[in-house]
Amino acid sequence: MPPMRLLVVEDRRVMAESIARSLRRESMAVDVAYDGITALRLVGENGYDVVVLDRDLPGLHGDDVCRTLIADGHDCRILMLTASGTIDDRVDGLTLGADDYLPKPFALAELIARIRALGRRAAPAQPPILAFGDVRLDPHKRAVTRAGRQLALTNKEFAVLEVLMAANGGVVSVEGLLARVWDAHADPFTNTVRVTLTNLRRKLGDPPVIETIIGAGYRVMT
């Protein structure tokens, strides 16, 4: 499954940032909203795979955010969070159109597992191990090898390589990489993608694995 773009909607800032940091360590691109109005705006501006939505938001309730996302036809998956874990509350959340429901407090490992499960529903199936030539990428173990040699990649380098390999030789634009690997704070006019690719190519070594398609983007060489 290629790296995911997520939105975390939680009014308690410490919790929101803690969740975001944990998800970014999993090479996910994460944006954060602290209220429902901002959440709806960000969903309208960005393509998210999963929205982690606190139900008990002030102002615009999480239920209303969920209803609006469904009514507007957004295809993101919705994972609702709430401090109430009764069966009735879970049924209510799922009836609104949420794809999954997780009561607080929860273990981050479970949250990550549920997000990945929702992401698999939205994404086309891909092999458990991605391989091109002598490069092997295992998304589950977060491991990359070349000719059997383990490569030490940063989270961003791993995510970029995963996106390119999941494209199966197709060209991925700079904008596509920014959307899948970085969050909304990434400046599209910086050279962050180029720098990451330079470091990734160096670690992959020769012969080259990633090809630059001038004016279009990048692809793995088949």
Summary of the structure (lengths in Angstrom):
residues: 222
radius of gyration: 18.5
end to end distance: 19.9
largest distance: 58.4
contacts: 667
relative contact order: 0.13
helix: 40%
strand: 22%
